[in-house]
Amino acid sequence: MKSNKLLFILAIAMAFLGLKPSAVAQHFSPKQLQEATISSLHTAMQNGKLTAVELVQLYLDRIKEYDKDGPFINALIMVNPKALTEARRLDSLYKVTGKFIGPLHGIPIIVKDNYNTFDMPTTNGTLAMKNSIPPADAFVIQKIREAGAIIIAKSNLAEFAQSGNFSVSSILPGYSRNPYDTRRTTAGSSGGTAAAVAADFGTIGLGTDTGSSIRGPAAHQSLVGFRCTLGLISRNGIAPLALTNDMGGPICRTVEDAVRVLDVIAGYDKADSVTRLSNGKIPESYRAYLDKNGLKGARIGVFRQLCDPAKADSQVVALFN
């Protein structure tokens, strides 16, 4: 009886406000946030089921519950205190124009803390730089902001990105943890970004790779990472480790999302001369090459020389096979 009375009161209130039952029933839920993609979130925004403010708040709630509490993923060095302010700005613009300001409009992004951000410290994972705020954004950060992305947090990394095995810094106590099994490594300096994306602390992420620090964390956390050809993406404003190898790139849940980020960040930057090599070689959009049937009929080669059953752990061999 109580539930029926509550439903009756709700119906009267909705009628008074001019709301239809479907308007409440179809609202974006926290469950839909799990493994959400850029496309699914933009569709929800266009259908009036979601705002950038609501989306950011959903992610902030997850961060509060799981990063330093609960399973203690420990993936983030700093949550952006202005994330909701930026979300409100984007919502206001969308309400007035009815258009997204760019291809990443309202999408929360996790940024590895060796990318310069003019409005937040860039620590490179070391306590000595805890309060160091750069004078300007990295070129890639400038591009994602122009595309409408919201930096929701800066992620943990091995100090100065010097480890391909784990993500531990002097900023945070303890290691960043793999959300799929917190006893396991996040695999590499970009492990904070990968752990945060895998744990649904943000929709997409940015990492850097000198030896394996995009590829390793992406592989260990069931994500997609692009370690691109040198010269495709500017390194301007990313703390260097070895300029012969350094490269920034996306870490995302799907190939499509990684491609959408690549479309935004690839290209020439006069502050990084090696990007001249990309002139005239970047398509209008890499999305044109996405093919859901692209592996149909493909043969998979197994490089068995990598796994020596006589010396390897039997469980690892079974999993490999």
N, C-alpha and C positions, 0 to 999 in steps of 0.2 A: 504493500500500500504506500509506504514511504517513497519508494522509487517512482511509482506512478505519479505521486503528488509532485515530486521534483521535476519529472518530465513535463507535467502540465504547467508548472511555474516557468520552466525554461521555454516552453512553447509560447506562452504569453509574452515573456520578455523579448523573444526573438521577433514575434509579430509586431510588438511595439516599436522595435528598432528597425523594422523592415527587412529582417534577415530571413533567408530561406533555410530550412534544415540542412540542405546540401552544403551551404556556405560553411557551417561548422564541421560537418562530417568529413569534408574534403580537405580540411586544413592540414598543412604539412606537419608530420609527427616526428618525434625524435627517432623512432625506428627507421623512418625513411632516410635519415641522415647516414645510416650505416652503409658504407661503400657507395655513397652518392657520387655521381659524376657531374661534370660541368653541364652537360646537356640536360640531365634530369633536373638539376637545380634551376637552370634557366627556364625550362619548361614550367616548373612550379611557379617561378616569379611571374612569367607571362600570363599564367592562368589565375593570378591573384591569390595563390595558396601560400605564398612565401614572400617575405621581404628580406633585404640584406641584413637589416637589424635582427630579425628573428633568426636568420641563419647563423650570424656571428654569435648570438646568444646561445644557440644550441651547441655550438662548438665550445664556447667558453664553459658551459655547464659540464661537458664531457671532460675538458681539461681539468677542471676543478675536482671532478670525481675520480679521475684515473691517473693523472700525471704525478702528483705528489702525495696522493692518497690511494686507497684501494691497492691495486697491483703495483703502484709506484713505478710507472713506466720511466719517469725521470728523463723525458726526451727534450724538455724545453728549458732554455736559460731564462727567457723573458717573454711574458705575454704583453702584447702591444696595448698600452692603456688607452690608446686613441682609436682602437679598432671599431668600437661602436659609433664613435663620432664620424668616422669615415663612412660607415655603413649608412648612417642617417643622411649624410650628404648625397650618397649615391641614390638612396631611395627618393629623396627630394627631387633630384634631377630626373629620375625615371618617371615620377608622378607628373612632372611638368611636361616632359617631352614625349613620354611613351616609348622611348628608345633607350637601349643600353649604350653607355658611353664607349664601350669597347668589347672585345671578345671574351674578356675575363670579368665582366661587370659583376661586382658583388661577391666574387668567389674568394673565400679565405685561403690564404697561402702560407705555408710553413717555410721560413727562410733560414738556411744554415747561417750560423752567426759568424761567418767570415765574409759575407756580402755587406758592403758599406750601406748603412741607412742613416740619412741625415737627421732623423728624428728619434732614433734609439741608439743606445750603445752598440758597438760592434766589437765584441770581446775576443774573438778568435779562440774562445775557450780557455783563456788564461786570466787568472785573478788580477794580474798586473794591468789589464785593460778593461776592468769591470765597468768603469765610468767613461770610457773613451768613445766620444760621439764624433763621427767623421763630418767634415764640412759639406759633403755632397753624397748623393746616392751613387751606388755602382750603376753602370750603364744598364745592366739587366734589370735592376730594381726600378730604375726610371721607366723602362719599357713596360714592366708589369703594372706599375701604378697607372700609366697612361692608358693601359688596356682595361682598367677598372678593378684589378685585383686588390684585395684587402690583406695587408700583412697582419696576420693574427698573432704570430709569435716568431721569435728567433730560437732556433733549435741548437741543441747540444752537439758538440763535436770533440774529437780528440784534439788536444791542444795544438794550435796552428796546423790542424789537419794532418798530423804526422803519423797516424796509425791506420792501417787497412784492416785491422783485426777487431777493434772495439771503439766505443765512443765514451771517453771519460775525460773530464776537464777539471781544472782547479776551481772553476766557478761553482760547480754543483758537487755535493757529496755523493759518491757512488757512481756506478755505471748507468748509462742508458740501457733499458731492457727491451728485449724482443717481445712484442705484445702476444705473439703466438705461443711463446714459451719463455717466461721471464727468467728461466735459468740459462737461456741461450744468448749468444752474442748478437749484437745488431750489425756486426761485420763492417767496421770501417768508420772513417771520420764523419761521413754523412749519415751515420746510423741514427742520430737524433731526428733528422728530417724523416727518414724512412719509418722509424718507429712511430712518429707522430702521425704520419699519413695512414699507416696501417691501423693505428688506434682510433682513427677518425677524429683527430684534433684539428684537421684542416682538410680541404678538398684535394689540394695539390701541393707539391713541394719543390724546393730548389736545393740541389746539392752541388758538390764539386768533386772532381775526379783527377787525381794525379797518377795514382797507381791502380786503384780499383774502387775508389770511395763513392762512386755512384752505382757501379755495377754490383759490387758486393752487397751493400745494404738492400738494394732493390731485390736481388735474388734471395736473400735470407728472409725477406719479409713479404714475399709474394707480390711484388710491385713491378712496375716497368720503369727502367732508368735509361736515359740516353747519354752515353759518353760520346759526344760528337767529334767530328774531325776538327783538328786544331785550325782555328780561323773562322769557324762558322759562328761562334758566339764570343762576344767581347769578354775579356778578362779584366777590363778596367773597373777598379773598385772592389775586386776580389783579392783578399790577402794572398800573395804568391807563396808557393812552396817550391815548385820547380817549373819555371816558365816554358821549358821545353815540352812539358807534359800537361800543365794545368788546363782544366776545362770545366766550366759550369754547365749545368743542365737540369732538366726536369726529373723528378721522381714522383710518379703518379700511380693510380690504381690500374689504369687501362692504357693501351697504346694510343687510343683516340685522345685521351686527356693529355698525354705526353706530347702528342703532335700539336694539339691546340696551344700548349705552352711554347713549344718550339717555334711555331708560327710567329709568336709575339717577340721572342728574345733573339732570334737569329738575325744576323745582318751586320753591315759595316758600321764600325765606330772609329772615328778619326783618332781617338785616344789609344787605340790598340791596333797598331799597324798590320799585324798578321791577319786581321779581318778583311784586308784588301783582297785576300785570296778568295773570299766568298762573293765578291762583286760579279754579278751576271750569272751566278750559279745557284741562286735560291729561287725555288718556284713561288708562284703567287700564294700557294698554300700547299703544305705537305698533306693536308687532308684528302687531296685528290688521289693520293696513292693508297689510301686505306681500302682494304679489300677483305671482307669477312670470310671469303672463300680462298684467300691467298695461299693457304697451306694444303688445299685439296689436292690429293695425289702426290704430295711431297714425300720423300724418303728421309728418314731420320738416321743419321750416322751416329753410332755409339763409340766414343773414343775410349776403348777399354784399357788402353795403356795407362790411363789415369788411375785405375783401380786395381791394385794387386791383392787378390783375395788372401794370399799367404801372409801378408803383413798388415792388412787392414782389419778394422773392427768388423765382426760378422754382421752386426746390425746395420752398419754403414753399407756394407756390400749388398745386403738384402734390399735396402732402400734404393741404392744405386741401380740395381737390376730391375 
